[in-house]
Every structure is written in C-alpha cells, then in structure tokens.
Amino acid sequence: METNKTMRETTINLPETKAEAKEKAPLLNSSKAIAILEPPNRGTKKGIAIGDFVLRLCTIGATLGATVTMGNADAVAPFTTRFLRFEAQFNDIPTFVFFMVANGIVTGYLFLSLPFSTICIVRPLAKAPRILLVIFDT
C-alpha cells in the first residue's frame, strides 16, 4: 500500500485547437506550408526576361552599326606625302574582313533569337527557351 501512495497520477488537460476540432492537421493550416505550395514569383523572372530582350535589341543596334560603319569606311592614312597618298578599305586587311563577317553573323543570330526571348517574357516559368538561349549564347 505504501507504494501506491507514493505513485501519484498527474493529468494535464490541453484545450482542443480549432484545427483538431475540424479534424485537420495543424501543419496544413500553417502559412509556411501554403507558401511552399504556391507557384514561384513570376514577376522577377518576367523582369529578367524583359531585360534580356532589351539587351538583345541594344546589341543588335551596336553590331549592325559596327558592321555598316566598317563596310562603308574609307580611310586616308595620316602619313601622306605630296606625291603618294595611301587609302585603306576594310577588305585590305584580313582581320577587318573577319571582324565585319563576325559582326554580321552575330547580328543575324541576335535577330533570330528575339522570338525565343519574347517567349521567355510571355511564359516566364518556361525552362526550355531559356536553356536554349543560354546554350546558343554561349
């Protein structure tokens, strides 16, 4: 009998939460679980896609301008004499020819990549056009 007197039972009564009353798990009602299930922020990806599109337009202008300028440039060398005058064109030096051809190719590529950049703006969560642009840009 002495052992029964030393052992005391203690009960703790906890109030029932609203989630238990509705037979729902408390974790599913928490804001953290809802934040994980929501789709990612589209605004940030759309902003990056718009920035990419604007940079492509600026680069098209720069490369096209460099190509046209190099193709139309006629330069007179500063070391002229009374009897000899040296005129240079872009096709006199192979490096300038390569520069002009490379700029023409880059301008064409950038013009052809604009539709893919537009798709990235319209569908900011699409991964395939972004991956394709990154691969071809590289």
C-alpha positions in Angstrom: 0.0 0.0 0.0 2.8 2.4 0.6 4.0 2.1 -3.0 0.5 3.1 -4.2 0.6 6.2 -2.0 4.0 7.4 -3.5 2.8 7.0 -7.0 0.6 9.8 -8.0 -1.0 10.3 -11.3 -1.0 13.7 -12.9 -3.1 14.6 -15.8 -2.7 17.7 -18.0 -5.7 19.0 -19.8 -4.9 20.8 -23.0 -7.5 22.8 -24.8 -8.6 21.5 -28.2 -7.3 23.6 -31.1 -9.6 24.8 -33.9 -7.7 22.5 -36.4 -8.3 19.5 -34.2 -11.9 20.4 -33.9 -12.2 20.5 -37.7 -10.2 17.2 -38.0 -7.4 18.9 -39.9 -3.7 18.6 -39.2 -2.3 21.8 -37.8 0.7 21.8 -40.3 -1.6 22.0 -43.3 -3.1 25.2 -42.0 0.2 26.9 -41.3 1.3 29.7 -43.5 4.7 28.0 -44.2 3.0 25.0 -45.8 0.9 27.3 -48.0 3.9 29.3 -49.1 5.7 26.2 -50.3 2.8 25.1 -52.4 2.3 28.4 -54.2 4.0 28.8 -57.6 7.2 30.8 -57.7 7.2 34.5 -58.2 6.7 35.2 -61.9 7.4 38.9 -61.7 11.1 38.5 -61.1 11.6 36.1 -64.0 9.5 38.3 -66.3 11.6 41.3 -65.4 14.8 39.4 -66.2 13.3 38.3 -69.5 12.4 41.9 -70.4 15.9 43.0 -69.5 17.3 40.2 -71.7 15.1 41.3 -74.6 16.2 45.0 -74.2 19.9 44.0 -74.1 19.4 41.9 -77.3 17.9 44.9 -79.1 20.8 47.2 -77.9 23.3 44.6 -79.1 21.6 44.3 -82.4 22.0 48.0 -82.9 25.6 48.0 -81.8 26.7 45.1 -84.0 24.7 46.3 -87.0 26.2 49.8 -86.6 29.7 48.4 -86.4 29.2 46.2 -89.5 27.7 49.1 -91.6 30.4 51.5 -90.4 33.2 49.1 -91.2 31.8 48.3 -94.6 31.4 51.9 -95.6 34.6 53.3 -94.1 37.2 54.7 -96.4 40.2 56.0 -94.5 43.1 58.1 -95.7 46.3 57.3 -93.9 47.9 60.3 -92.0 51.3 59.7 -93.5 50.7 61.1 -96.9 53.2 62.9 -99.0 52.8 65.3 -101.8 53.1 62.6 -104.4 51.8 59.5 -102.6 48.5 59.1 -100.8 47.5 55.9 -99.1 43.8 54.9 -99.0 42.7 51.9 -96.9 39.4 50.0 -97.0 38.2 47.2 -94.7 39.0 44.5 -97.2 42.7 45.4 -97.4 43.4 43.8 -94.1 42.1 40.2 -93.4 41.4 41.0 -89.7 38.9 43.7 -90.7 37.2 41.3 -93.1 36.9 38.8 -90.3 35.6 41.5 -87.9 32.9 42.5 -90.4 31.8 39.0 -91.2 31.7 38.0 -87.4 29.6 41.1 -86.6 27.2 40.2 -89.5 26.8 36.7 -88.1 26.2 38.0 -84.6 23.6 40.5 -85.8 21.7 37.7 -87.7 21.8 35.4 -84.7 20.5 38.1 -82.3 17.7 38.9 -84.7 16.7 35.2 -84.9 16.9 34.8 -81.1 14.3 37.6 -80.5 11.3 35.3 -80.8 12.7 33.0 -78.1 13.4 36.0 -75.9 9.7 37.0 -76.4 8.6 33.5 -75.4 10.5 34.0 -72.2 8.6 37.2 -71.5 5.2 35.7 -72.2 5.8 32.4 -70.3 8.3 33.3 -67.5 8.2 29.9 -66.0 9.1 28.0 -69.2 12.6 26.5 -68.9 13.2 25.2 -72.4 13.5 28.5 -74.2 15.8 29.9 -71.5 18.1 26.8 -71.7 18.1 27.1 -75.5 19.1 30.8 -75.3 21.8 30.1 -72.8 23.3 27.3 -74.9 23.3 29.2 -78.1 24.5 32.4 -76.4 27.4 30.5 -75.0 
